[in-house]
Amino acid sequence: MARKPLSEEDLQIRKIIAENLKRITHGLTQAEISDRTGIPTSTLSGYLTEKSTINKDNAEKIAAAFNIDKSDIDPRYIRNYEYYDMKKELLDELITLNKSTKVEKLNQFEKMTDKANSLGLGLSSTITDRGNKRTLISHDTHEYNFFDANIAAGVPTSVEAFDEDHNEQIAIPDLILGKHAGSSDIFFTSVNGDSMNNVIPNKSIIAVKKIESYSELADNDIVVFSNDNEFSVKRFINDTRNNRIIFRPDSMDMSFTDVVINYEEADSLVIYGKVVVYVVQT
């Protein structure tokens, strides 16, 4: 019997997981990742090439090895519950519900809807054109500020960014943002250029978490910054030994070079936030 084709949702999940793994393990070979996690290279290859979907055990192994949350790998693990476990639980309850009387169905469905809503899922019932009853489980979405600034992932460029005139709203499913879903500290903007194409493709939309100070950043975090009103996206490195901050490209094109700003010359430097998610526009 032929294997059932993957849904669009499952394909998108594989793509997100692969992109997250490439970002988290950047610079390491599959053999080195395997040594750290105990996961065979053949299994890792499946995740990285979108040919297989990571399971809970392996997501936890990678998360432990890289000191991150498993939701940073697989966005189904959000709000401290497993999305697919929760979805299966609701589906099992719906199957049981179908065996109940009409009155019992109405009462129980209302309770199930409240339960789903409290956990970031939507539950609704509709009648199709053919008269069949259809129950839908959906995800929450939140709206975020979107600044159409076309931030340079290339040579820093002068743009008018992050002001009210360029502020729009964009709706993003919680599934995409994982643990950052609904945060008021998140804004979105677009990226233009190839200086970060090892991790962020040209024309991506990025989610940026605002920061209050440099102390919130770790070396190699990807940030949106400006210096003398020239905006860019690069990796952040705080070179304390030499009293300077380095903004480093991460590109297949080796012609891109570091942007280096000495501490005493950083009066015009502004770091707007850390990139936590990116969405590829196709």
Secondary structure, 3 states (H helix, E strand, C coil): CCCCCCCHHHHHHHHHHHHHHHHHCCCCCHHHHHHHHCCCHHHHHHHHCCCCCCCHHHHHHHHHHCCCCHHHCCCCEECCEEHHHHHHHHHHHHHHHCCCCHHHHHHHHHHHHHHHHHCCEEEEEEECCCCCEEEEEEECEEEEEEEEEEEECCCCEECCCCCHHHEEEEEEEHHHHHHHCCCCCEEEEEEECCCCCCCCCCCCEEEEEECCCHHHCCCCCEEEEEECCEEEEEEEEEEHHHCEEEEECCCCCCCCCCEEEEHHHCCCEEEEEEEEEEECCC
